[in-house]
Amino acid sequence: MTQTTLPSRDVLKGHARNLRQTLSHAGTPISHSTALEHVAHQWGYRDWNTLSDAIAAPTPRVWSLGQRVSGHYLGHAFTGTIRSARRHGPNHVELGIDFDTPVDVVASTRFSALRKRVSCTVGATGRTVEKTSDGQPHVALDLT
């Protein structure tokens, strides 16, 4: 039977500790980092860092043209339609979103600047890396 889902990082580190202990009792002590490398090779990965990244990487989400989305843009709730989607690296997608109702991107009460379409690059969590001055992502999509 082949297991396709990777165990957690803690489980893999436990395997490395067991390997290190077993080899030490057999008279061949190895460092913990060497044991981690061996565990990575057993799982078919080049090294521990590559295996560790594979564990941490969320599954990329599939976005399609015409898909309905909702979320928050600069703190304002929106609903809209995806007008463009382009893969941007292994875990990010550049989306073009057409809002149903324009969003005012200015906080001032003295004037408005309405946006009907935006382009943004989101990760698997549906959030942009870019953040506002208060630490909120520019776009946060609802993933439900």
Secondary structure, DSSP 4 states (H G I P E B T S, - for coil): ----SPPPHHHHHHHHHHHHHHHHHTT----HHHHHHHHHHHTT-SSHHHHHHHHHPPPPPP--TT-EEEEEETTEEEEEEEEEEEE-SSS-EEEEEEEEEEEE----SS---EEEEEEEEE-TTSBBS-B-TTS-BSEEE---
